[in-house]
Amino acid sequence: MRKKRTVLLFGAGAAMSWGAPGTYELTQLVRKSGYPTVSGDMTITEFIYQELLQQPNYQKMTSILKRSSTCLKN
């Protein structure tokens, strides 16, 4: 039997009053939390973040996803 789960999403700082991280803090956490790349100089999430800073669009996203699989250590 599957349990039902409820997910609440808040915006515009609604959750910050009870100590939840803001957008900047969440971004930093995600950037640091990924697996290391083959070169070991950054995480895969940092790699994706840096790539998206250059020119975010659909083609860029698909290219990043394809390239990111080759950047991961086995």
C-alpha positions in Angstrom: 0.0 0.0 0.0 1.4 3.4 -1.0 1.4 6.2 1.5 0.2 9.6 0.3 2.6 12.5 0.7 1.8 16.1 0.9 4.3 18.7 -0.5 3.9 22.4 0.2 5.7 24.9 -1.9 6.0 28.4 -0.6 7.2 31.5 -2.5 8.3 35.0 -1.9 10.0 34.2 1.4 7.0 32.7 3.1 9.0 29.9 4.7 11.9 32.0 5.9 10.1 33.1 9.1 10.5 29.5 10.4 14.2 29.3 9.3 13.9 27.7 5.9 16.7 28.7 3.5 16.1 31.4 0.9 16.8 31.1 -2.8 20.5 32.1 -2.5 21.1 29.6 0.3 19.3 26.8 -1.6 21.3 27.6 -4.7 24.6 27.4 -2.8 23.5 24.1 -1.2 22.7 22.5 -4.6 25.9 23.8 -6.2 28.0 22.1 -3.5 26.0 18.9 -3.1 26.6 17.2 -6.5 29.0 14.4 -7.3 32.5 15.4 -8.3 33.4 15.6 -12.0 36.1 13.5 -13.6 38.6 16.3 -13.3 37.7 16.7 -9.6 37.8 20.5 -9.7 34.0 20.9 -9.2 30.7 19.1 -8.6 28.4 18.2 -11.4 25.8 20.6 -10.1 28.4 23.4 -10.2 29.3 22.5 -13.7 25.6 22.7 -14.7 25.2 26.0 -12.9 28.2 27.6 -14.6 27.1 26.4 -18.0 23.6 27.9 -17.5 25.1 31.2 -16.6 26.4 31.6 -20.1 23.2 31.3 -22.1 20.2 29.6 -20.6 17.9 28.0 -23.2 16.4 24.7 -24.2 19.3 23.7 -26.5 21.8 24.6 -23.8 19.9 22.4 -21.3 19.9 19.3 -23.5 23.6 19.8 -24.3 24.4 20.1 -20.6 22.5 17.0 -19.7 24.3 15.0 -22.5 27.7 16.3 -21.5 27.2 16.0 -17.8 26.9 12.2 -18.0 30.5 12.1 -19.4 31.7 14.4 -16.6 30.9 12.1 -13.7 33.3 9.7 -12.1 32.4 6.1 -12.3 
